[in-house]
Amino acid sequence: MEEEAREEVEDGTDMELILHLSNRCIETEAKKRYEELVRDLLKEDNTEKEKELELLVEFLKKANFSRLRKMGFDGNKEVRVRIRKAGEDFVVEEIDL
């Protein structure tokens, strides 16, 4: 199984999520991470994972995935992506591998 870098950072009310896109678009990778978080939380309570799940659910509901794929988050190249909330919107940016 491919190792993927994910981390969550809490800074006051700010939370961010890191996804590793490789052969999967940002939407598919976000859904995969959602499934992993739900599976983990069914096994045991984890406050950090619950917060990550909340952020991820909101991102999945609000994101314009067509636009994000056009911006290059389509899985055609390996990239790490930081997703964070800025007000009511989400900021998605490429970060170093």
N, C-alpha and C positions, 0 to 999 in steps of 0.2 A: 504494500500500500504506500502510495506516495506521501511523503512527509510534507505537511503544509504548515506554514507559520501563521499563527493566530495569536493575538494577544488583546487584552482589554485593559484600558487605562482609565482610571477615574481621577478627574481633576475638578473638584467641587461638584457641580452638576453636569460637567462635560464628560461624555463617555465616547470612546472611539473603538472601532472594530477594524482589525486588519485581516484581509482576505488575500490568499495567494491564488492568483488566476493562472492556470496552466491547462490549456486545451478545454477550458470551460469558461463561458461568459460570466459576467458579474452576477447576473440573475440566478443562473444555475448554481454557482458557488455559494451564493447567499442562501438559497433554498437548502443546499446540502448542509451548510453550517447550522441552519435552523433545525433540521432533522437530528443532527448530532447533539445539539443543545437540549432538545426535548428528550431524547433518549437518555442523556446524562442526568437530567433533572428528575426523570422518573425513577432513577436508581437512588439518588440522594439529593438532598437540598444543598444548594450552593448559591449564596446571595450574589456573588459576582456573575455567575452564569445566568441567573435570573435577570439581572440588569442588562447583560449582553443580549439576552433573548428579547427583552422589551424593545431595545434599540433596533434590533434586527427585524422584528415584526413591523415596527413603524416604517423602517426603510423599505421593506418589501411591499407595503401598502402604498407608499407615496412616491417611490422612485420612478423616473421615466427611463425604463431600461432600454428602450429603443435609442434614445439620445445617448445614454451611457455606452452602449455598444458602438455607436458611431464615433464616440470620442476615443475609441481604442480599447475599451474594456470588454472586448469580445472573445478573449481567450486565444486569439491568434498568436500572441506572444506572451511569454512568461512574465508576469508582473505582480508586484505586491501593491495592494490598494488600501488606503486608509479611508474609512468612512466615519464621519463625525457630524454631529448635529450643530447647526449654526442658526439659532433662532428656531423658526419653524421649518427651515430647509435643511438639506443634507449637503455636505461638502464631500466630494469623492476625489481623491488625488492619488497619483502614482507615487510610490516611495521606493527607495533603493532596495534591491533584493538582499 
